Amino acid sequence: MRKKRFSSGIALLALSVSGCGVAATAPDRDIVVPAEPTSIDFVDPTTVVGLSTRTLTGGDSADGTYAYITYPELDEAPALNRTLHERARAQLRAFRERAKRRAAGTRSELNVNWQLAAASPGAIAVRMRTGEKLKAGWQHSTRTYWFDPHDGRAVRSSGLLAGDDALRRLGVLVKRRLIQERGSQIVAGGIIADADRFDSMAFNRDGDLVVEFDDCQAGPCRLGRVAAAVPADDVTPLLSGLGARAQDGVRAAARRAAEDLNGPPPTDHPANNTEAVRNLAVTTDCAETKCVALTFDDGPGPYTGALLDRLQDGRARATFFPLGANAAADPGLVLRMSAEGHLVGNHGWTHRNLADLTTSKIADSLREAGNAISVATGRTPTLVRPPYGAVGPELRAVAAEQGMSLVTWDVDTHDHEGTKSADIVERAVREAHPGAIILMHDIHPETVDAVPDILERLRGKGYSFVTVPELYGIAGMQAGRMYTSGSEQPQT
């Protein structure tokens, strides 16, 4: 879909027909099944002009602490960018403090991802979904931030309303609706009409205001997501100017999405053109040549394009493991990876520790990520890099079922945020050996800056740079097995 820009300077973002809450069509195209009222039609990020993703990581896998936060950045919404960045930093700091107090021997994880809850020339919304595990189970929370292109301000969800009185009146409507729908499951005292409790609000396709609560806020934790949809007729008198524009924008986008369902079928993706993707034939015999495989996780991000430039300048091929959510947001960069001779693997949809998930959730994460990569490149990934390198029996079984080999690493450059480029170079060069699988991340500028020196110094030692499967030559790689190094036997 072509990206569009409006005179207001803000890109119009089309609704993704695969987003949560989009009405499904029955065999008769004139009959539309209504969506669940608390569902939100999420916007397709590939339609955004000037959108990129940012990532914060933290924790220490050595002591069982994992943290991964990703959020969008829009060229024309600097105030929103600052808000999201400050929020991400604050979440990471708070998680680190809580993790210090956890019981010895337990693992803790923070995972934050995003969706575009609305977008139009009048309003943009980013919904941040947080999952945190400090004890036995996960707890989830949601915040939705709004950007007003008219005055350049970023506000919390309460900014959709015309002041404190409107917020109190909304609280009454929400409480009444939840008690009607869920009865004694709802704890009325937990529905407090303030900006902190009403911090995730967005509109559904009918213009109803969907109010979401965090786990354990409005009822027992076992209820999971609790949300209420306040009808448009009731909520419209309570809206601020931003709220009214946001509501109108969502309704208009929903109408366009419905019209598109009856439009002509989409043309073939450019990745399906065999001329668009270079053949990834093996070019180096690693049985005769000193080979290393450079691998890059977590992208694509704002520095991935520059990394591809440096790899091209250095005549080096690598293996990329992008997150599915990031690949879906920037399929053009994923296509470029493949077209320039690199191999693209699977890193899951979000950066959740797959070893802690059920078999069905692991399968869903890998399948969704694989679909996003396949749409971008025209190729189904056959390698999976487990986040944090964490592998359990369920992941092995799912990988085998889906026809994928597991790839970890035996050289870690420790290229965390803020690490000096020179230190990344030194670790990579010092620890490299024939068959090494070297771990790096294309979400850090320091890593990108380190790559030219890594290429020059290792090439000076006689190394060739290949994709991971080339390390294993004619023996190949088998689904369900874990590969750590080309100089070692795979683990069954």
PyMOL commands that set and color helices and strands:
alter all, ss='L'
color gray80, all
select helices_A, chain A and resi 45-47+61-63+78-100+157-160+164-185+188-190+221-223+232-238+241-261+270-272+304-313+324-329+331-339+354-356+359-377+387-389+393-401+421-431+445-460+468-475
alter helices_A, ss='H'
color red, helices_A
select strands_A, chain A and resi 4-5+11-12+24-25+32-33+51-60+65-74+108-120+123-133+138-148+153-155+201-203+209-213+226-230+291-297+319-321+343-344+383-384+405-407+411-412+436-441+464-465+482-483
alter strands_A, ss='S'
color yellow, strands_A
deselect
rebuild
show_as cartoon
